[in-house]
């Protein structure tokens, strides 16, 4: 009745949490975030007593938040991407 399973005797392989494609998507998301924050910056006047309408430009109010949201979504997607388990399926088929 007591059968030994070959998977119990094998030592588990050390695997990184991310694969290279996860890192590539993560870097793309960080670059989008940097572009978004650079787009968001500026718009102030040199004189603190004078108001500048450039603060409410469409670039700062519309474009920069869209780029930032895309950057945050890309970073989140890179964290949640599934890994390809092609190597583990062959050992499961032998059972």
C-alpha positions as CSV (number, residue, x, y, z in Angstrom):
1,X,0.0,0.0,0.0
2,X,2.8,2.4,0.8
3,X,4.2,3.6,-2.6
4,X,6.9,6.1,-2.7
5,X,6.4,8.9,-5.1
6,X,9.5,10.1,-7.1
7,X,8.5,13.7,-6.7
8,X,8.8,13.5,-2.9
9,X,12.5,12.5,-3.1
10,X,13.4,15.3,-5.6
11,X,14.7,18.5,-4.1
12,X,12.7,21.6,-5.2
13,X,14.4,23.9,-7.7
14,X,15.2,27.4,-6.7
15,X,13.2,29.8,-8.9
16,X,13.2,33.6,-9.0
17,X,9.8,35.3,-8.5
18,X,10.0,37.1,-11.8
19,X,11.2,36.0,-15.3
20,X,13.0,38.2,-17.7
21,X,9.8,39.3,-19.5
22,X,8.4,40.4,-16.1
23,X,11.4,42.7,-15.6
24,X,11.1,44.1,-19.1
25,X,7.4,45.0,-18.6
26,X,8.4,46.4,-15.1
27,X,11.1,48.6,-16.7
28,X,8.6,49.8,-19.3
29,X,6.2,50.8,-16.6
30,X,8.8,52.7,-14.6
31,X,9.8,54.5,-17.8
32,X,6.2,55.5,-18.3
33,X,6.0,56.7,-14.7
34,X,9.1,58.8,-15.2
35,X,7.7,60.3,-18.4
36,X,4.3,61.0,-16.7
37,X,5.9,62.8,-13.7
38,X,8.2,64.8,-16.1
39,X,5.1,65.8,-18.1
40,X,3.3,66.8,-14.9
41,X,6.1,69.1,-13.6
42,X,6.5,72.8,-14.3
43,X,3.8,75.4,-14.9
44,X,4.7,77.7,-12.0
45,X,5.7,81.4,-12.4
46,X,9.0,82.9,-11.2
47,X,7.2,85.5,-9.2
48,X,5.2,83.9,-6.3
49,X,2.7,86.9,-6.3
50,X,1.7,86.4,-9.9
51,X,-0.7,83.6,-11.0
52,X,0.1,81.6,-14.0
53,X,-2.7,80.0,-16.1
54,X,-0.1,77.5,-17.5
55,X,-0.7,75.5,-14.3
56,X,-4.0,74.3,-15.7
57,X,-2.9,73.4,-19.2
58,X,-4.3,70.3,-20.9
59,X,-0.9,68.6,-20.8
60,X,-0.9,68.7,-16.9
61,X,-4.6,68.1,-16.4
62,X,-5.2,65.3,-19.0
63,X,-2.1,63.9,-20.7
64,X,0.1,63.5,-17.6
65,X,-2.5,61.6,-15.5
66,X,-3.2,59.3,-18.4
67,X,0.5,58.5,-18.8
68,X,0.8,58.0,-15.0
69,X,-2.2,55.6,-14.9
70,X,-0.8,53.6,-17.8
71,X,2.6,53.4,-16.0
72,X,1.0,52.2,-12.7
73,X,-1.2,49.6,-14.6
74,X,1.9,48.4,-16.5
75,X,3.9,47.9,-13.2
76,X,0.9,46.1,-11.7
77,X,0.6,43.9,-14.7
78,X,4.3,43.0,-14.6
79,X,3.9,41.9,-11.0
80,X,0.8,39.8,-11.7
81,X,2.0,38.1,-14.9
82,X,2.0,34.3,-14.7
83,X,5.1,32.3,-15.3
84,X,5.2,29.7,-18.0
85,X,5.2,26.3,-16.3
86,X,6.2,24.2,-19.4
87,X,9.0,22.5,-17.4
88,X,6.7,21.4,-14.6
89,X,4.0,19.9,-16.8
90,X,6.2,17.0,-17.9
91,X,6.8,15.8,-14.4
92,X,3.0,16.0,-13.6
93,X,2.3,13.8,-16.7
94,X,4.4,11.0,-15.3
95,X,2.2,10.4,-12.3
